[in-house]
Amino acid sequence: MGKGTLPRLPRLARMDHVKGLRRQLKAPRVAAATLGIISLVVCATVGLSLDIPVSARTGRQGVEQVLPVTQPDPRWADFATAQQPLAPVVAALYASHGPLPQDLGSPITAAIPVRGGWIQFFVAGALFVPGASPEAVGQARGQAAAREADAQDQAIAQLVQSGIADPASGGVRLPLLQALIAAGSTLPIGGQPSSLTYVGIRHAAEPAALVAAPAWYARTGAVGPNATFIAERRRNGVVVGHLVPEVIWQALVGGSLAPNGWRRDLGQPITEALPVVATTGGQSARLTVQAFDHALVVVSDSNGAVKVRMYDVGRDYLETFGPPTPHLRSAPVWLTTGATLRANASAAAAAVGHAGEHFPLSLSGDAQWVDDVLWYRVTWQAGRHAGTAWVNAAAVDYSAPSPYAMPSAEFDVLAPALATYLNRLGYRVGVAVYDETRGMYYDSNANMPVITGSTIKFPIMLTLLWERERQGREPSATEMTLLTNMIEHSDNEAASALYYGTIGGAQAVANFMRYAGVSGLSPTPDAFGWSTVTPLAMVRLLTLLHDGAILTAPDRALALHLMESIQPDQRHGVGFTAPDGATVAMKDGWVPGPDGLWVADTIGIVTLGHETYMIAVYTQDNSSLDDGWETAEHVCGAVASALA
């Protein structure tokens, strides 16, 4: 071969019918050998190691041409058991390819950003989704790294060009099987060991392997007694093609194997049905394997139970070639689920933070594969605290969440020292904070039911004002006196008169909470101070009041004025630790238990300049009231330092 030439591959049976590749190449018809060479280019430009070939073929001029054989890379053996969630950026395209698991199967990688879009690998294939992915543009690289990146880009471009396009989304199903066949992957098919590899499939896909139409084809057409004949072409005046056994054909036309139609999901057959002996689960098994343009179909028979399925070409591709190197630059991403932020790229690394769904992060541009998991180095800003960590790429999305989403994180993301303090106290403290300026929740035991003490007087006030709004009147002078004494002085007699007499007790408060759409408060019919609430429920109620979502403007102003006018002897917790110059609308509560231990609670809305946050801190099992206030004020002070 001359310099720069590629070995001539055998003419594969249906390679000249890969419509997507023909369309991309703008050619009326591309010879099968040309398509085979292009497939080889795809493999070679990924950076494959082409080992010494096991066979050779003779070209048209009698020149012996060598075919490549590619050994699997042991670094990627973990992909054989990999499992990942479906990436949001791929979900729409995947839905168009049919339901799980008949078509592509379950995901085995995250959505990998490449030049021009994303690729996600599945058990039986891979999908490319075009879009403005956070690819690296103009990133400084050494010459060797630049050549490697360019080779990968060319390989991916070839895969996309020769794939099956989805007109609705613009996505592409990548031709992984053709890449494995062209490269001659030596991975065994059906088990380890096996009598068949992709090298063997390549031999079986040669034009010489096409069979003549059976005798019944001329009489009855394509469907015969035990098989269906798919005509390919004429050879010496005889129709040749491939036979599809009845068991495979029924799976194709019945929709169980190809929900979008067998021609779209599988393409034409390129081999006969091949008998295979393989070892699975320590036992020898006899299988039937047939290759199509886009997929391998495997038939197994276990104790009379026949199973027809797509074979795992997605896993075999990754184990043979390895995954693409991500193209990254600094860009915003959001968590799709709760995730642990790690000190380095490993699931065993120490946690440096815990964040919930929709939490915003920024890609730093660094990525790393560890075993079968892709990790991104990310940064975040929470209040005054900036952090850096690594996160599993499968947990991030590149699209901003709905404006109604409620991103959250634990306190180790906002204030690591406070998180250590709270972890030491455990269940004794429940905290919820909403940073309204940045739209972020922080929590620790935020859904733990705790005793309200006098903080129940806040929803009692809201219930009274809501009821009067429904009645079309303002609170009476007597009601205003009781309301003022209950909030500003925490007068229990005034609260009892309003709770049991004026508004109608626990049921009235429960009705208001349903109207507000907040769960987590359980008012008691008697001893209102022993009602229970979750810190998160109280923070959401404070937020609704602040944002004007539950009362009219005059009643909202009244409620906030009363809570901002708390008497000095009632201003513990959030009121005692608020930054200088801040406006604080608050309510405290405390009550001793029958065991002599104390509950000390504080809730409030803190505003300083353009910064606003809502906070609820509930402490329990304190040896004294002073101990409770010391804990509550430590938490409130740390939050104030982090946010305001």
Secondary structure, DSSP 8 states (H G I E B T S, - for coil): --TT--------TTGGG-HHHHHHHT-S---HHHHHHHHHHHHHHTT--EE--S-EEE-TTS-EEE--EE---GGGGGGGG------HHHHHHHHTT-STTTSS-SB-S--EEETTEEEEEETTEEEEEES------S----HHHHHHHHHHHHHHHHHHHTSEE-TTT--EE--HHHHHHHHTB--BSSSSSBS-BHHHHHHHTSGGG-EE--HHHHHH-SB-SSEEEEEEEEETTEEEEEEEEHHHHHHHHTSSS-TT-HHHHT-SB-S--EEEEEEETTEEEEEEEEEBSS-EEEEEEETTEEEEEE--HHHHHHHHH--------SEEEEESS-EEEESSSSTTS-EEEEE-TT-EEEEEEEEEEETTEEEEEEEEEETTEEEEEEEEGGGEESS---TT---EEEHHHH-HHHHHHHHHHGGGEEEEEEETTTTEEEEESTT--EE-GGGGHHHHHHHHHHHHHHHTS---HHHHHHHHHHHHS--HHHHHIIIIIII-THHHHHHHHHHHT---EE--SS-GGG-EE-HHHHHHHHHHHHTTSSS-HHHHHHHHHHHHT--GGG--THHHHS-TT-EEEEEEEEEE-TTS-EEEEEEEEEEETTEEEEEEEEEEEESSHHHHHHHHHHHHHHHHHHH-
